[in-house]
Amino acid sequence: MESSNSGGVKVITIAGRMARERERCIGMTDEERAYRARYVKSLELAPGEPITPKGYYEAYYNPIRRFYMAPLNQVEKLLAPAVGDFSARVIRFTTGRILMGITGIYVGWYYFKYHTYTWERQSGWRICPTRDARLPGTKDYKGLEKRTIFATDNFENSPI
């Protein structure tokens, strides 16, 4: 038997006839169709919806998250009258993500710079510099170099 995702059983969709609206309405009376049309129309939100109840923000976000979100929330409140609610929210979102990205780059740079791999400590980033190709007859060729200066993991600068 050939290998298949279904183990040899004929594959069918779970949705069946419910995936197509015309087939969903087969067998409905005009009264049921009118009821369904009213129901679908009732699902549309009014301009004032959704309504956020009082205390929702405090219940949904924990105190630590509210603390670090507070500065950009204030920026959003200041920008909303000038540029509109949606634009203020987009500016707040992108500003926050840009600041998090810059912070991540700085943290990575700091870790990469000050936590390098050495022969004394086996953790951190291991940096293996590559050598330029120096061929006889070129300007930079000075003969063979000492082999000890490559891949020593900073042993030549050890304190002992």
N, C-alpha and C positions, 0 to 999 in steps of 0.2 A: 504494500500500500504506500502510496506517495505521502510524503510529509506535508501536512497542512496545518493551519492555525485552528481549524475546527475539528480535527481528528476524523475527517471523512464525512462529517454531518453537513448537510446543506445549510449554508449560512443565510439567515434572514434578518431583517432589521427589527428591532424591538418596537419601533414606532408603528410599523405596519401602515394601515390606512389613515392613522391619525396624523401623519406627517403632512398630508395635503388637505387644505381647508374644504375644497369642494367635496371630497369623499367623507370628511367628517360630518358634513351637513346632510348626507344621504339618509333618507328615512325620517327626517325632521318635518314636523308640520310647520305651517306658516307662523303659528303662535310660538312654537319653540325657537324658530329662527329669529323672530322679533325679540324674544327674551334674550337670546344669545347676543344679538346686536346691541341691546341695551347694556348687557353685562360687559361686553368688550368696550363700549363707550365709557362705562363707569370706571374702567381701569385707567383712563387718561387722567393725569394730574391737573389740578387747578393751578392758576398762577401762584397762589400763596402756599402751595404744598411743595415739598413735605414740611410739616410743622415740627420744629424741634422743641420738645418740652423743656421746662426749666430743670436744671440739675443734670441734664443729659451729658454735658461736657465733663462735669466733675465725676460722674459715674463711669463714663466710658474711658477716660484717660486717667492713668495713675498719676500721683503727685510728681514723680520724677519726670515723667514725660511732659506734664503741664509746665514744669519749671524750665526745661530746655526749649519748649515751644513758645514760651511767653514773648521773647523779643521779636520774633518774626510775626507773631499774632498782632503785636502792636503796630508793626510796619504795615501789615495788611489792613488794619483798621484805618491807618492814616491815608493809605493809597486808595481805598475803596471809593470815597467820594470823588476823587479826581479821575480815576481811570475805569471805575466800574468794579463790581464784585468779582466777576470771572477773571478779568485781567489782573486784579490785585491778588487773587488766589494763585494764578499762574506765576506771577512775579515772586510771590512768597515761596512757592514750591521750588522754582528753579534756583532762587537765591540760596535756599537751604541746601539743595543738592550740590550746588557749586561749592559752598562753604565746606560741606562734608567731604567732597572730592579733594579740595585743596588741603584740608586737614589730613586726609589719608595719604596724600602724596608727601606732605611734610613728615609724617610719622614714618612712612616707608623710607624716605631719604635719610632720616636720623638713624633708623635702625641699620640701614645698609652702610652708613658711614662709620658708626661707632660700635657696631657689633659684628666685626668681620671675623672670619675663621682664622685662627692661628694654631701653631703647633701646641700651644699650652692649653687652649680651650677648643674643644671639638664641636662647638655650636656656632651658629651664626652663618652669615653668607660667605661662601668660599669664592674668592675672586682669583681667577687664573688669567692673567693678562696674556694676550697673544703677541707674538713677535712679528715684526715686519719681515718680509722676505728680503734678504740681503744677498745678492749674488756677486761673485767675483767679477770685477770690471765695472761695477756701479759706484757711484760717488760715496755712498754710505758704507761700503764694505770695508771693514777694518780687520778682517781675518776672523778666526773662530773665537767665540766668546766663551767665558768660563761657564761650565755647566751648573755650577752651584748657585747662580743667581736666579734660576728658574725653578718654580714649584717648591720653594723652601718653606712656605707658610710662615714667613717672617722670622725664621729661626736665626738669621744673621743679626737681628736686632734684639735678641733675647737678653734679659737682665742678668743671666747667670754666665 
